[in-house]
């Protein structure tokens, strides 16, 4: 067996003895035949950010070959607002590398993510997964670099209150069972995500936990490993689906909503990013953050306001982006600082083997941790259109690399203090702020439109459509309107509880 798949949890990879990136049509047909697979599900993401499905009972080898080759027709106008009913037929065609064994189906079933094609057999220009593909291809063509990312899925589990071993309110960070009651759920979810091909880094309980009206709310997080931008988006989409199905089977409510009550920690979907060339990270140089990394950060910050249009898409998103909730409000960056928008996480000290220091029986060895360094964009939340968000970040990275004054801009927006503390308020006032509503996000997107449509990455009509949808919420004064009004806050929370 190949070394790169010796410990894989992905049954198709294990059986074929090759990584999913190398799957071919004939590979999948062989797996289906040899493992008595009876069903095939084509999966594709709709305009609401959720997976949709076409289900096929496999009737013959020829039938399977036809589906894998040609895909099937779908009604685009029922999936996307921007597709007109008069010309709504689209094709969904499977991407073989995304195939996985459905872990929930009683009938042996393979699921595959699809791409959208138009009536002429061209990739649909407005399809989010195609926009991400174009963004990454354009970055490589124009700069020689590639974009890698990994997401952090924060979510709340809501269930009946358990009086035993209560965790302290808003003190749930890394708490263990039995103080965190959902640890077993989280562990099963991690296993299922890996089984479906997700490259999981770890899972843990998060800060948020509280009790209200006989219900217990526990916040958890699952974080992934950095992969190429397209695969990173695919695995987040599949993971969200797995978490929701598992919650349904457990009989609990699971939500990625950015805010679920007033005064408690909301859930984000932070995205860690890396710039890569020839398969190697270029984020550090001589053990320090590289100029390439700083230029990418400058791009994120320069387009930060409009990136919320992809990553913070509902009114409750802006109830999370408030001071003192470990969520960013100002456009700045810093090292290990959770009050900033772009955070440079703690890096492993080069050349020091910490494990050897506490395990003296181990031999000391030279270590290279340069591949571990990422920078974290902290604004997005679970309402994000995942493909468009990562596409937007890819565009922003390229924008930063192309900016003439990017290093100066990065220097100007760097902070090394907690800007929410009173003694540093003057520093906060020097910084530009993130939007405070969907309507303001739309204004920022309109202002930055050219950056996204440059080189034909984002279609102009899609940007226009997104602006229109964001403005339709009419939430410009929402914060003031519902301030200290728990009933109105909860009404909004219920409306958007199953966002994206």
Secondary structure as GFF3:
##gff-version 3
##sequence-region A 1 500
A	DSSP	three_ten_helix	3	5	.	.	.	ID=ss1
A	DSSP	alpha_helix	11	16	.	.	.	ID=ss2
A	DSSP	three_ten_helix	20	22	.	.	.	ID=ss3
A	DSSP	alpha_helix	25	34	.	.	.	ID=ss4
A	DSSP	beta_strand	39	45	.	.	.	ID=ss5
A	DSSP	beta_strand	51	57	.	.	.	ID=ss6
A	DSSP	alpha_helix	61	70	.	.	.	ID=ss7
A	DSSP	beta_strand	72	75	.	.	.	ID=ss8
A	DSSP	three_ten_helix	76	78	.	.	.	ID=ss9
A	DSSP	three_ten_helix	85	87	.	.	.	ID=ss10
A	DSSP	beta_strand	89	94	.	.	.	ID=ss11
A	DSSP	three_ten_helix	96	98	.	.	.	ID=ss12
A	DSSP	beta_strand	100	101	.	.	.	ID=ss13
A	DSSP	beta_strand	109	117	.	.	.	ID=ss14
A	DSSP	alpha_helix	128	143	.	.	.	ID=ss15
A	DSSP	beta_strand	146	160	.	.	.	ID=ss16
A	DSSP	alpha_helix	183	195	.	.	.	ID=ss17
A	DSSP	beta_strand	200	212	.	.	.	ID=ss18
A	DSSP	beta_strand	215	224	.	.	.	ID=ss19
A	DSSP	beta_strand	227	228	.	.	.	ID=ss20
A	DSSP	alpha_helix	229	250	.	.	.	ID=ss21
A	DSSP	beta_strand	253	255	.	.	.	ID=ss22
A	DSSP	beta_strand	271	277	.	.	.	ID=ss23
A	DSSP	beta_strand	280	281	.	.	.	ID=ss24
A	DSSP	beta_strand	284	285	.	.	.	ID=ss25
A	DSSP	beta_strand	288	289	.	.	.	ID=ss26
A	DSSP	alpha_helix	291	302	.	.	.	ID=ss27
A	DSSP	alpha_helix	304	311	.	.	.	ID=ss28
A	DSSP	alpha_helix	317	320	.	.	.	ID=ss29
A	DSSP	beta_strand	333	335	.	.	.	ID=ss30
A	DSSP	beta_strand	342	344	.	.	.	ID=ss31
A	DSSP	alpha_helix	354	358	.	.	.	ID=ss32
A	DSSP	three_ten_helix	370	372	.	.	.	ID=ss33
A	DSSP	beta_strand	375	377	.	.	.	ID=ss34
A	DSSP	alpha_helix	386	402	.	.	.	ID=ss35
A	DSSP	alpha_helix	406	412	.	.	.	ID=ss36
A	DSSP	three_ten_helix	422	424	.	.	.	ID=ss37
A	DSSP	alpha_helix	425	429	.	.	.	ID=ss38
A	DSSP	alpha_helix	438	447	.	.	.	ID=ss39
A	DSSP	alpha_helix	449	453	.	.	.	ID=ss40
A	DSSP	three_ten_helix	454	456	.	.	.	ID=ss41
A	DSSP	alpha_helix	460	471	.	.	.	ID=ss42
A	DSSP	alpha_helix	478	482	.	.	.	ID=ss43
A	DSSP	alpha_helix	486	495	.	.	.	ID=ss44
###
